[in-house]
């Protein structure tokens, strides 16, 4: 069997298993086996595939047919031009979240352009960091930013820290394990740690909807998906506590479901946030919402 034939056979098998991206996934898995890229598959298309490589390819196809996503099978996913390692202990990075990264970068650059001492850098917090894509992207693009990142999952923090070690200079990000703002309350110091920008892609899927998600999504950590009865449980907690962790004129930015934006706007308003804005993703869907720190924090 040639490489081209194996690719076609794999695509047919995945298609029969109702995998929507059958041709692409088959090509990615075969390229992984052969340690090549898409061009290499074409150039080497008429070469015979060894028995060992065919067996490995078939095992990867079986994993995909069983509902395991490509990112977990390959162990990596690209985000904002960087390649992140991912495991089944973290949410798979998605293109939609790049809108949150881009919006946060605009906020950080605005702070820097406003005259902040470049030697200090803006203070940034990434809550529910998962694989660390937001924190690492922000630090990579704005090296002077002082970035903190936390997650309730110790396994997720470990994945994020390894990604930071690969992609950033030493001591690039401060990682903490704990629930939401818990690691930043600083009881010994008598006051909470505060930031210029807080970003978060928290769990926001309503509990009852999780069982209806695609099989590969249901394999992702429920802790990173389940937002409670209405999907807003964690978001409400974050917004309620964010004020005391934001510096004057500080901004919070959250990713959420487009259907939740009206309710989140009301939650922000009820907690005193101002200058509320909604940002759309590449599909035109409202994907990110932000607000300025409550007035009480500014005094």
C-alpha positions as YAML, in Angstrom:
chain: A
units: angstrom
residues:
- id: 1
  name: UNK
  ca: [0.00, 0.00, 0.00]
- id: 2
  name: UNK
  ca: [1.34, 3.44, -0.92]
- id: 3
  name: UNK
  ca: [1.24, 6.50, 1.31]
- id: 4
  name: UNK
  ca: [-1.42, 8.05, -0.92]
- id: 5
  name: UNK
  ca: [-3.56, 4.93, -0.73]
- id: 6
  name: UNK
  ca: [-3.18, 4.76, 3.04]
- id: 7
  name: UNK
  ca: [-4.29, 8.37, 3.36]
- id: 8
  name: UNK
  ca: [-7.38, 7.74, 1.21]
- id: 9
  name: UNK
  ca: [-8.17, 4.55, 3.11]
- id: 10
  name: UNK
  ca: [-7.86, 6.35, 6.43]
- id: 11
  name: UNK
  ca: [-10.10, 9.19, 5.27]
- id: 12
  name: UNK
  ca: [-12.73, 6.69, 4.13]
- id: 13
  name: UNK
  ca: [-12.64, 4.89, 7.47]
- id: 14
  name: UNK
  ca: [-13.05, 8.12, 9.43]
- id: 15
  name: UNK
  ca: [-15.79, 9.28, 7.09]
- id: 16
  name: UNK
  ca: [-17.68, 6.05, 7.63]
- id: 17
  name: UNK
  ca: [-17.33, 6.73, 11.36]
- id: 18
  name: UNK
  ca: [-19.02, 10.12, 10.87]
- id: 19
  name: UNK
  ca: [-15.89, 12.15, 11.60]
- id: 20
  name: UNK
  ca: [-16.61, 15.50, 9.94]
- id: 21
  name: UNK
  ca: [-12.98, 16.39, 9.23]
- id: 22
  name: UNK
  ca: [-12.16, 12.89, 8.01]
- id: 23
  name: UNK
  ca: [-9.73, 13.77, 5.20]
- id: 24
  name: UNK
  ca: [-7.84, 16.35, 7.26]
- id: 25
  name: UNK
  ca: [-7.62, 14.12, 10.33]
- id: 26
  name: UNK
  ca: [-6.42, 11.14, 8.30]
- id: 27
  name: UNK
  ca: [-3.70, 13.27, 6.74]
- id: 28
  name: UNK
  ca: [-2.61, 14.66, 10.11]
- id: 29
  name: UNK
  ca: [-2.37, 11.21, 11.65]
- id: 30
  name: UNK
  ca: [-0.42, 9.77, 8.74]
- id: 31
  name: UNK
  ca: [1.92, 12.77, 8.73]
- id: 32
  name: UNK
  ca: [2.52, 12.15, 12.43]
- id: 33
  name: UNK
  ca: [3.45, 8.53, 11.77]
- id: 34
  name: UNK
  ca: [5.83, 9.50, 8.98]
- id: 35
  name: UNK
  ca: [7.21, 12.57, 10.77]
- id: 36
  name: UNK
  ca: [6.41, 14.78, 7.80]
- id: 37
  name: UNK
  ca: [3.97, 17.51, 6.78]
- id: 38
  name: UNK
  ca: [1.14, 17.86, 4.28]
- id: 39
  name: UNK
  ca: [3.58, 18.57, 1.45]
- id: 40
  name: UNK
  ca: [5.61, 15.50, 2.39]
- id: 41
  name: UNK
  ca: [2.54, 13.30, 2.08]
- id: 42
  name: UNK
  ca: [2.02, 14.55, -1.47]
- id: 43
  name: UNK
  ca: [5.66, 14.35, -2.53]
- id: 44
  name: UNK
  ca: [6.06, 10.86, -1.08]
- id: 45
  name: UNK
  ca: [2.59, 9.74, -2.12]
- id: 46
  name: UNK
  ca: [3.70, 6.79, -4.28]
- id: 47
  name: UNK
  ca: [6.18, 5.43, -1.74]
- id: 48
  name: UNK
  ca: [5.16, 2.17, -0.06]
- id: 49
  name: UNK
  ca: [4.08, 2.37, 3.57]
- id: 50
  name: UNK
  ca: [5.96, -0.06, 5.80]
- id: 51
  name: UNK
  ca: [4.07, -2.64, 7.83]
- id: 52
  name: UNK
  ca: [5.15, -1.01, 11.09]
- id: 53
  name: UNK
  ca: [4.00, 2.44, 9.97]
- id: 54
  name: UNK
  ca: [0.70, 1.03, 8.72]
- id: 55
  name: UNK
  ca: [0.06, -0.65, 12.08]
- id: 56
  name: UNK
  ca: [0.80, 2.55, 13.97]
- id: 57
  name: UNK
  ca: [-1.42, 4.54, 11.59]
- id: 58
  name: UNK
  ca: [-4.29, 2.13, 12.09]
- id: 59
  name: UNK
  ca: [-3.96, 2.41, 15.88]
- id: 60
  name: UNK
  ca: [-4.18, 6.20, 15.64]
- id: 61
  name: UNK
  ca: [-7.22, 5.92, 13.36]
- id: 62
  name: UNK
  ca: [-8.88, 3.63, 15.93]
- id: 63
  name: UNK
  ca: [-8.31, 6.22, 18.65]
- id: 64
  name: UNK
  ca: [-9.90, 8.91, 16.47]
- id: 65
  name: UNK
  ca: [-12.85, 6.65, 15.66]
- id: 66
  name: UNK
  ca: [-13.30, 6.04, 19.38]
- id: 67
  name: UNK
  ca: [-13.92, 9.76, 19.82]
- id: 68
  name: UNK
  ca: [-10.49, 10.98, 20.93]
- id: 69
  name: UNK
  ca: [-9.70, 14.38, 19.44]
- id: 70
  name: UNK
  ca: [-6.73, 15.03, 17.18]
- id: 71
  name: UNK
  ca: [-5.05, 17.35, 19.68]
- id: 72
  name: UNK
  ca: [-4.95, 14.66, 22.37]
- id: 73
  name: UNK
  ca: [-3.73, 12.03, 19.92]
- id: 74
  name: UNK
  ca: [-0.92, 14.25, 18.64]
- id: 75
  name: UNK
  ca: [-0.30, 15.77, 22.06]
- id: 76
  name: UNK
  ca: [-0.16, 19.32, 20.74]
- id: 77
  name: UNK
  ca: [-2.24, 22.20, 19.39]
- id: 78
  name: UNK
  ca: [-1.30, 25.50, 17.79]
- id: 79
  name: UNK
  ca: [-2.58, 28.72, 19.34]
- id: 80
  name: UNK
  ca: [-1.68, 32.26, 18.26]
- id: 81
  name: UNK
  ca: [1.27, 30.96, 16.28]
- id: 82
  name: UNK
  ca: [2.74, 28.92, 19.16]
- id: 83
  name: UNK
  ca: [2.65, 25.15, 19.55]
- id: 84
  name: UNK
  ca: [1.32, 24.05, 22.93]
- id: 85
  name: UNK
  ca: [1.54, 20.60, 24.46]
- id: 86
  name: UNK
  ca: [-1.86, 19.31, 25.56]
- id: 87
  name: UNK
  ca: [-3.02, 16.28, 27.51]
- id: 88
  name: UNK
  ca: [-6.44, 14.97, 28.47]
- id: 89
  name: UNK
  ca: [-6.09, 16.92, 31.73]
- id: 90
  name: UNK
  ca: [-6.64, 20.26, 29.99]
- id: 91
  name: UNK
  ca: [-9.13, 21.83, 27.61]
- id: 92
  name: UNK
  ca: [-8.05, 21.78, 23.96]
- id: 93
  name: UNK
  ca: [-7.16, 25.35, 22.85]
- id: 94
  name: UNK
  ca: [-9.64, 26.73, 20.32]
- id: 95
  name: UNK
  ca: [-9.43, 29.43, 17.69]
- id: 96
  name: UNK
  ca: [-12.30, 31.33, 19.34]
- id: 97
  name: UNK
  ca: [-10.10, 31.99, 22.36]
- id: 98
  name: UNK
  ca: [-7.60, 33.85, 20.16]
- id: 99
  name: UNK
  ca: [-10.17, 36.68, 20.16]
- id: 100
  name: UNK
  ca: [-9.78, 36.88, 23.95]
- id: 101
  name: UNK
  ca: [-5.99, 36.88, 23.59]
- id: 102
  name: UNK
  ca: [-6.08, 39.64, 20.96]
- id: 103
  name: UNK
  ca: [-8.48, 41.77, 23.00]
- id: 104
  name: UNK
  ca: [-6.30, 41.38, 26.11]
- id: 105
  name: UNK
  ca: [-3.20, 42.32, 24.13]
- id: 106
  name: UNK
  ca: [-4.92, 45.51, 22.99]
- id: 107
  name: UNK
  ca: [-5.72, 46.37, 26.60]
- id: 108
  name: UNK
  ca: [-2.15, 45.68, 27.73]
- id: 109
  name: UNK
  ca: [-0.65, 47.76, 24.92]
- id: 110
  name: UNK
  ca: [-3.07, 50.57, 25.70]
- id: 111
  name: UNK
  ca: [-1.84, 50.58, 29.31]
- id: 112
  name: UNK
  ca: [1.77, 50.64, 28.14]
- id: 113
  name: UNK
  ca: [1.09, 53.41, 25.62]
- id: 114
  name: UNK
  ca: [-0.52, 55.45, 28.37]
- id: 115
  name: UNK
  ca: [2.86, 55.92, 29.98]
- id: 116
  name: UNK
  ca: [3.41, 53.01, 32.36]
- id: 117
  name: UNK
  ca: [7.07, 52.55, 33.24]
- id: 118
  name: UNK
  ca: [8.29, 49.85, 30.83]
- id: 119
  name: UNK
  ca: [10.60, 48.46, 33.53]
- id: 120
  name: UNK
  ca: [7.57, 47.57, 35.64]
- id: 121
  name: UNK
  ca: [5.06, 46.36, 33.06]
- id: 122
  name: UNK
  ca: [1.31, 45.88, 33.46]
- id: 123
  name: UNK
  ca: [0.09, 43.26, 35.94]
- id: 124
  name: UNK
  ca: [-1.96, 40.51, 34.28]
- id: 125
  name: UNK
  ca: [-3.89, 37.55, 35.71]
- id: 126
  name: UNK
  ca: [-5.17, 34.54, 33.74]
- id: 127
  name: UNK
  ca: [-7.80, 32.64, 35.73]
- id: 128
  name: UNK
  ca: [-8.62, 29.02, 34.79]
- id: 129
  name: UNK
  ca: [-5.42, 28.90, 32.75]
- id: 130
  name: UNK
  ca: [-5.68, 25.26, 31.59]
- id: 131
  name: UNK
  ca: [-2.77, 24.59, 29.23]
- id: 132
  name: UNK
  ca: [-1.60, 28.18, 29.73]
- id: 133
  name: UNK
  ca: [-2.36, 29.45, 26.23]
- id: 134
  name: UNK
  ca: [-3.63, 32.86, 27.30]
- id: 135
  name: UNK
  ca: [-0.98, 33.62, 29.91]
- id: 136
  name: UNK
  ca: [1.87, 32.40, 27.70]
- id: 137
  name: UNK
  ca: [0.60, 34.21, 24.60]
- id: 138
  name: UNK
  ca: [0.26, 37.49, 26.51]
- id: 139
  name: UNK
  ca: [3.75, 37.18, 27.99]
- id: 140
  name: UNK
  ca: [5.22, 36.13, 24.64]
- id: 141
  name: UNK
  ca: [3.71, 39.14, 22.87]
- id: 142
  name: UNK
  ca: [4.33, 41.62, 25.73]
- id: 143
  name: UNK
  ca: [7.50, 40.46, 27.51]
- id: 144
  name: UNK
  ca: [7.45, 43.33, 30.03]
- id: 145
  name: UNK
  ca: [4.04, 42.29, 31.36]
- id: 146
  name: UNK
  ca: [4.07, 40.65, 34.79]
- id: 147
  name: UNK
  ca: [1.81, 37.64, 34.28]
- id: 148
  name: UNK
  ca: [0.18, 35.38, 36.85]
- id: 149
  name: UNK
  ca: [-1.85, 32.29, 35.98]
- id: 150
  name: UNK
  ca: [-3.89, 29.93, 38.12]
- id: 151
  name: UNK
  ca: [-6.12, 26.88, 37.90]
- id: 152
  name: UNK
  ca: [-7.97, 24.74, 40.41]
- id: 153
  name: UNK
  ca: [-6.44, 21.67, 38.73]
- id: 154
  name: UNK
  ca: [-2.88, 20.90, 39.75]
- id: 155
  name: UNK
  ca: [-2.51, 18.72, 36.66]
- id: 156
  name: UNK
  ca: [-3.48, 21.66, 34.45]
- id: 157
  name: UNK
  ca: [-1.01, 23.97, 36.21]
- id: 158
  name: UNK
  ca: [1.73, 21.39, 35.58]
- id: 159
  name: UNK
  ca: [0.89, 21.27, 31.85]
- id: 160
  name: UNK
  ca: [0.85, 25.08, 31.66]
- id: 161
  name: UNK
  ca: [4.17, 25.36, 33.49]
- id: 162
  name: UNK
  ca: [5.80, 22.91, 31.08]
- id: 163
  name: UNK
  ca: [4.47, 24.89, 28.13]
- id: 164
  name: UNK
  ca: [5.87, 28.10, 29.62]
- id: 165
  name: UNK
  ca: [9.24, 26.44, 30.13]
- id: 166
  name: UNK
  ca: [9.33, 25.46, 26.44]
- id: 167
  name: UNK
  ca: [8.03, 28.69, 24.97]
- id: 168
  name: UNK
  ca: [9.26, 31.45, 27.27]
- id: 169
  name: UNK
  ca: [12.46, 32.53, 29.00]
- id: 170
  name: UNK
  ca: [12.92, 31.27, 32.58]
- id: 171
  name: UNK
  ca: [10.60, 32.75, 35.22]
- id: 172
  name: UNK
  ca: [8.30, 34.09, 32.53]
- id: 173
  name: UNK
  ca: [5.04, 33.46, 34.40]
- id: 174
  name: UNK
  ca: [4.02, 33.06, 38.05]
- id: 175
  name: UNK
  ca: [1.80, 29.96, 38.37]
- id: 176
  name: UNK
  ca: [-0.52, 29.18, 41.27]
- id: 177
  name: UNK
  ca: [-2.88, 26.33, 42.06]
- id: 178
  name: UNK
  ca: [-6.21, 27.17, 43.61]
- id: 179
  name: UNK
  ca: [-9.86, 28.05, 43.06]
- id: 180
  name: UNK
  ca: [-10.31, 31.34, 41.17]
- id: 181
  name: UNK
  ca: [-8.92, 34.24, 43.27]
- id: 182
  name: UNK
  ca: [-8.04, 32.07, 46.26]
- id: 183
  name: UNK
  ca: [-4.24, 32.16, 45.66]
- id: 184
  name: UNK
  ca: [-4.29, 35.97, 45.40]
- id: 185
  name: UNK
  ca: [-6.05, 36.99, 48.60]
- id: 186
  name: UNK
  ca: [-2.74, 37.44, 50.50]
- id: 187
  name: UNK
  ca: [-4.20, 37.31, 54.03]
- id: 188
  name: UNK
  ca: [-0.73, 37.75, 55.57]
- id: 189
  name: UNK
  ca: [-0.22, 40.99, 53.64]
- id: 190
  name: UNK
  ca: [-3.64, 42.25, 54.69]
- id: 191
  name: UNK
  ca: [-4.79, 42.99, 51.15]
- id: 192
  name: UNK
  ca: [-5.43, 41.05, 47.93]
- id: 193
  name: UNK
  ca: [-3.05, 41.00, 44.99]
- id: 194
  name: UNK
  ca: [-4.35, 43.37, 42.30]
- id: 195
  name: UNK
  ca: [-3.94, 43.55, 38.53]
- id: 196
  name: UNK
  ca: [-4.36, 45.87, 35.56]
- id: 197
  name: UNK
  ca: [-5.98, 43.16, 33.43]
- id: 198
  name: UNK
  ca: [-7.78, 39.96, 34.40]
- id: 199
  name: UNK
  ca: [-8.58, 37.46, 31.63]
- id: 200
  name: UNK
  ca: [-10.43, 34.18, 31.87]
- id: 201
  name: UNK
  ca: [-11.85, 31.46, 29.67]
- id: 202
  name: UNK
  ca: [-13.82, 29.77, 32.46]
- id: 203
  name: UNK
  ca: [-16.17, 26.78, 32.26]
- id: 204
  name: UNK
  ca: [-19.39, 28.18, 30.79]
- id: 205
  name: UNK
  ca: [-21.34, 25.25, 29.34]
- id: 206
  name: UNK
  ca: [-24.61, 24.51, 31.18]
- id: 207
  name: UNK
  ca: [-24.40, 21.15, 32.95]
- id: 208
  name: UNK
  ca: [-27.35, 19.66, 31.07]
- id: 209
  name: UNK
  ca: [-25.79, 20.45, 27.68]
- id: 210
  name: UNK
  ca: [-22.52, 18.60, 28.20]
- id: 211
  name: UNK
  ca: [-23.94, 15.17, 27.34]
- id: 212
  name: UNK
  ca: [-25.09, 16.57, 23.99]
- id: 213
  name: UNK
  ca: [-21.66, 17.83, 22.94]
- id: 214
  name: UNK
  ca: [-19.55, 16.11, 20.28]
- id: 215
  name: UNK
  ca: [-17.92, 12.90, 21.56]
- id: 216
  name: UNK
  ca: [-14.40, 14.37, 21.42]
- id: 217
  name: UNK
  ca: [-15.49, 17.40, 23.47]
- id: 218
  name: UNK
  ca: [-17.10, 15.19, 26.11]
- id: 219
  name: UNK
  ca: [-13.69, 13.57, 26.60]
- id: 220
  name: UNK
  ca: [-12.23, 16.88, 27.73]
- id: 221
  name: UNK
  ca: [-12.08, 17.52, 31.50]
- id: 222
  name: UNK
  ca: [-15.58, 18.17, 32.81]
- id: 223
  name: UNK
  ca: [-14.03, 20.53, 35.34]
- id: 224
  name: UNK
  ca: [-13.00, 22.77, 32.43]
- id: 225
  name: UNK
  ca: [-16.41, 22.60, 30.71]
- id: 226
  name: UNK
  ca: [-19.17, 22.58, 33.34]
- id: 227
  name: UNK
  ca: [-20.41, 26.06, 34.21]
- id: 228
  name: UNK
  ca: [-23.24, 24.86, 36.43]
- id: 229
  name: UNK
  ca: [-26.99, 24.91, 35.85]
- id: 230
  name: UNK
  ca: [-27.04, 27.94, 33.53]
- id: 231
  name: UNK
  ca: [-23.36, 27.99, 32.60]
- id: 232
  name: UNK
  ca: [-22.80, 31.20, 34.56]
- id: 233
  name: UNK
  ca: [-21.87, 29.81, 37.98]
- id: 234
  name: UNK
  ca: [-18.12, 30.43, 37.68]
- id: 235
  name: UNK
  ca: [-18.55, 33.65, 35.71]
- id: 236
  name: UNK
  ca: [-20.75, 35.12, 38.46]
- id: 237
  name: UNK
  ca: [-18.15, 34.23, 41.09]
- id: 238
  name: UNK
  ca: [-15.32, 35.72, 39.04]
- id: 239
  name: UNK
  ca: [-17.15, 38.99, 38.45]
- id: 240
  name: UNK
  ca: [-18.30, 39.26, 42.08]
- id: 241
  name: UNK
  ca: [-14.71, 39.02, 43.35]
- id: 242
  name: UNK
  ca: [-12.86, 40.70, 40.49]
- id: 243
  name: UNK
  ca: [-13.34, 44.25, 41.76]
- id: 244
  name: UNK
  ca: [-11.09, 43.80, 44.77]
- id: 245
  name: UNK
  ca: [-8.37, 42.32, 42.53]
- id: 246
  name: UNK
  ca: [-8.32, 45.08, 39.93]
- id: 247
  name: UNK
  ca: [-6.25, 48.24, 40.06]
- id: 248
  name: UNK
  ca: [-7.85, 51.61, 39.23]
- id: 249
  name: UNK
  ca: [-9.11, 51.59, 35.64]
- id: 250
  name: UNK
  ca: [-8.36, 47.84, 35.52]
- id: 251
  name: UNK
  ca: [-10.21, 45.67, 33.02]
- id: 252
  name: UNK
  ca: [-11.73, 42.19, 33.17]
- id: 253
  name: UNK
  ca: [-12.16, 40.19, 29.95]
- id: 254
  name: UNK
  ca: [-14.15, 36.94, 29.77]
- id: 255
  name: UNK
  ca: [-14.86, 34.41, 27.04]
- id: 256
  name: UNK
  ca: [-18.38, 32.98, 27.04]
- id: 257
  name: UNK
  ca: [-21.18, 31.62, 24.89]
- id: 258
  name: UNK
  ca: [-22.79, 34.27, 22.64]
- id: 259
  name: UNK
  ca: [-26.16, 33.35, 24.20]
- id: 260
  name: UNK
  ca: [-24.87, 34.40, 27.62]
- id: 261
  name: UNK
  ca: [-23.70, 37.92, 26.76]
- id: 262
  name: UNK
  ca: [-26.89, 39.72, 27.82]
- id: 263
  name: UNK
  ca: [-26.89, 38.03, 31.23]
- id: 264
  name: UNK
  ca: [-23.17, 38.65, 31.74]
- id: 265
  name: UNK
  ca: [-23.66, 42.31, 30.88]
- id: 266
  name: UNK
  ca: [-26.26, 42.52, 33.64]
- id: 267
  name: UNK
  ca: [-23.97, 40.71, 36.10]
- id: 268
  name: UNK
  ca: [-21.16, 43.17, 35.33]
- id: 269
  name: UNK
  ca: [-23.48, 46.15, 35.77]
- id: 270
  name: UNK
  ca: [-24.88, 44.79, 39.03]
- id: 271
  name: UNK
  ca: [-21.32, 44.52, 40.34]
- id: 272
  name: UNK
  ca: [-20.51, 48.10, 39.42]
- id: 273
  name: UNK
  ca: [-18.46, 47.52, 36.28]
- id: 274
  name: UNK
  ca: [-18.39, 50.29, 33.69]
- id: 275
  name: UNK
  ca: [-17.47, 50.69, 30.01]
- id: 276
  name: UNK
  ca: [-18.85, 47.24, 29.20]
- id: 277
  name: UNK
  ca: [-17.93, 46.05, 25.71]
- id: 278
  name: UNK
  ca: [-18.62, 42.90, 23.71]
- id: 279
  name: UNK
  ca: [-16.19, 41.62, 21.06]
- id: 280
  name: UNK
  ca: [-17.07, 39.33, 18.16]
- id: 281
  name: UNK
  ca: [-15.13, 36.32, 16.89]
- id: 282
  name: UNK
  ca: [-14.23, 35.65, 13.26]
- id: 283
  name: UNK
  ca: [-17.67, 34.12, 12.67]
- id: 284
  name: UNK
  ca: [-19.35, 37.31, 13.86]
- id: 285
  name: UNK
  ca: [-20.50, 35.75, 17.14]
- id: 286
  name: UNK
  ca: [-20.26, 37.69, 20.39]
- id: 287
  name: UNK
  ca: [-17.46, 35.83, 22.12]
- id: 288
  name: UNK
  ca: [-15.66, 38.11, 24.62]
- id: 289
  name: UNK
  ca: [-17.03, 40.60, 27.09]
- id: 290
  name: UNK
  ca: [-15.12, 43.15, 29.15]
- id: 291
  name: UNK
  ca: [-15.67, 45.85, 31.75]
- id: 292
  name: UNK
  ca: [-13.73, 48.44, 33.74]
- id: 293
  name: UNK
  ca: [-13.18, 48.08, 37.48]
- id: 294
  name: UNK
  ca: [-16.04, 49.25, 39.72]
- id: 295
  name: UNK
  ca: [-15.97, 52.85, 40.89]
- id: 296
  name: UNK
  ca: [-15.35, 51.77, 44.48]
- id: 297
  name: UNK
  ca: [-11.97, 50.35, 43.47]
- id: 298
  name: UNK
  ca: [-10.85, 53.63, 41.94]
- id: 299
  name: UNK
  ca: [-11.18, 55.71, 45.07]
...
